[in-house]
Amino acid sequence: MKYLVILTMQKPLSEGLGVVTFSDTVTVRPGTSRFELLNWAIGKLDNRFRTNGNILCFYAEPDELGR
């Protein structure tokens, strides 16, 4: 099944407060957890945001509408 995943994170950086948003679709196997999707999305972020950041928004829903 294909999911739309959106993740927004915030983190203090040396140059000030940084905020990043990632969005993409991904096809997952049955039984995939939201936590697995969260970790997948975090892995797609710039290295500076992968640790010690604050999750402002995490969204994972089926991508197909009207079913």
Backbone bond lengths (Angstrom), bond angles and torsions (degrees), N, CA, C in turn:
res aa  C-N    CA-C-N  psi(-1)  N-CA   C-N-CA  omega(-1)  CA-C   N-CA-C  phi
1 M - - - 1.442 - - 1.527 108.75 -
2 K 1.318 116.35 141.65 1.461 121.81 -179.47 1.529 109.96 -93.70
3 Y 1.340 115.42 133.57 1.463 122.40 179.83 1.522 110.61 -121.02
4 L 1.329 114.87 147.53 1.453 122.50 168.55 1.527 106.77 -94.54
5 V 1.327 115.95 127.35 1.464 121.62 -178.80 1.524 108.36 -122.62
6 I 1.330 116.18 129.77 1.466 122.59 176.45 1.526 107.94 -129.73
7 L 1.319 115.81 131.71 1.465 121.72 -179.63 1.519 108.74 -136.09
8 T 1.325 116.58 127.89 1.466 121.91 173.38 1.521 108.10 -120.95
9 M 1.338 115.33 128.37 1.460 121.12 179.58 1.517 110.26 -128.01
10 Q 1.330 114.58 154.49 1.463 123.52 179.14 1.520 108.11 -128.83
11 K 1.334 115.63 143.02 1.458 119.25 179.36 1.527 109.58 -156.92
12 P 1.337 117.02 137.24 1.465 119.18 172.88 1.539 109.25 -67.01
13 L 1.311 116.19 130.14 1.461 122.46 177.23 1.515 109.16 -121.07
14 S 1.310 117.59 166.55 1.471 120.55 -179.01 1.524 111.91 -58.92
15 E 1.332 116.86 -30.21 1.465 120.08 -179.70 1.526 113.51 -93.96
16 G 1.331 117.55 8.35 1.462 121.90 179.12 1.516 111.00 128.06
17 L 1.314 116.12 -163.95 1.456 121.56 -178.94 1.523 109.41 -81.43
18 G 1.329 116.73 126.02 1.456 121.10 179.06 1.515 111.06 -106.61
19 V 1.318 116.05 140.60 1.457 122.70 176.32 1.526 107.43 -131.21
20 V 1.326 116.04 134.94 1.456 120.58 -179.85 1.527 108.79 -135.94
21 T 1.332 116.33 142.37 1.461 121.95 175.10 1.517 109.09 -124.06
22 F 1.317 115.56 132.55 1.464 122.96 176.81 1.518 107.70 -118.86
23 S 1.328 116.76 137.68 1.463 120.40 172.77 1.523 109.31 -143.90
24 D 1.325 115.38 142.70 1.456 121.34 180.00 1.516 108.37 -168.81
25 T 1.318 116.16 166.98 1.457 120.73 171.14 1.519 107.76 -107.19
26 V 1.321 115.37 150.10 1.461 121.28 -179.23 1.525 108.06 -146.06
27 T 1.318 115.96 140.67 1.457 121.07 174.53 1.521 108.03 -93.12
28 V 1.327 116.01 125.50 1.469 120.87 -175.99 1.516 110.18 -116.49
29 R 1.324 114.95 157.03 1.460 120.76 176.91 1.527 109.29 -82.04
30 P 1.313 117.93 154.12 1.468 120.26 176.71 1.531 110.10 -54.87
31 G 1.311 116.19 138.92 1.463 121.04 179.18 1.514 114.51 91.24
32 T 1.338 117.90 -3.46 1.466 120.58 177.54 1.531 108.73 -64.21
33 S 1.321 116.48 134.37 1.467 120.30 -178.30 1.526 111.35 -91.24
34 R 1.317 115.26 160.53 1.466 120.85 175.05 1.536 109.82 -61.99
35 F 1.329 117.06 -34.70 1.467 121.12 178.23 1.531 110.64 -62.54
36 E 1.327 117.13 -40.18 1.468 120.71 176.50 1.524 110.73 -63.48
37 L 1.338 117.09 -40.64 1.461 120.37 177.16 1.524 111.33 -65.24
38 L 1.330 117.07 -39.35 1.453 121.02 177.18 1.526 110.24 -60.54
39 N 1.313 116.69 -48.33 1.468 119.87 -179.88 1.524 111.96 -64.24
40 W 1.341 117.56 -35.75 1.462 121.62 175.49 1.525 109.93 -61.08
41 A 1.346 116.60 -46.29 1.461 120.84 -179.02 1.530 111.47 -65.69
42 I 1.319 117.75 -42.27 1.471 120.99 177.48 1.523 109.80 -59.41
43 G 1.319 117.22 -38.78 1.460 121.52 178.64 1.514 113.63 -64.33
44 K 1.318 117.54 -19.03 1.463 122.08 179.16 1.529 112.76 -87.14
45 L 1.332 117.24 -10.22 1.464 121.30 -177.89 1.523 111.73 -77.44
46 D 1.323 115.23 160.40 1.455 122.08 170.42 1.533 108.11 -54.90
47 N 1.310 117.21 142.87 1.476 122.66 -176.80 1.522 113.30 -51.25
48 R 1.329 117.59 -33.64 1.478 120.63 -177.34 1.519 112.10 -63.30
49 F 1.327 118.13 -23.74 1.465 121.23 -175.23 1.530 113.40 -102.10
50 R 1.321 117.68 -2.78 1.478 120.10 -173.74 1.516 114.58 -74.65
51 T 1.313 118.44 -20.07 1.471 120.58 179.54 1.519 110.03 -130.01
52 N 1.317 115.71 147.70 1.465 123.97 173.70 1.524 114.59 59.40
53 G 1.316 116.99 25.00 1.465 120.03 175.50 1.520 110.12 -96.11
54 N 1.319 115.47 166.23 1.462 121.79 176.70 1.517 109.12 -104.23
55 I 1.320 116.44 127.25 1.459 120.79 177.21 1.521 107.87 -79.05
56 L 1.313 115.91 117.90 1.462 121.05 178.12 1.525 110.85 -91.34
57 C 1.329 116.91 -34.14 1.458 121.60 -178.57 1.519 109.19 -153.78
58 F 1.322 116.23 133.45 1.463 121.38 170.77 1.512 107.25 -135.89
59 Y 1.327 115.68 126.95 1.455 122.52 -175.51 1.523 107.90 -134.53
60 A 1.324 117.72 127.86 1.461 122.38 175.75 1.527 107.86 -143.21
61 E 1.314 115.44 110.89 1.465 121.72 -177.81 1.517 109.42 -138.83
62 P 1.350 116.95 155.32 1.453 118.29 175.44 1.537 110.34 -54.45
63 D 1.317 116.03 138.89 1.461 121.35 -175.16 1.522 112.36 -78.19
64 E 1.307 117.10 -28.07 1.467 120.92 -176.16 1.505 111.52 -82.36
65 L 1.317 116.11 132.70 1.467 122.26 178.64 1.532 110.61 -100.74
66 G 1.302 115.88 154.39 1.450 120.96 171.12 1.512 117.03 82.55
67 R 1.304 117.61 19.59 1.464 120.09 176.94 1.478 110.38 -106.01
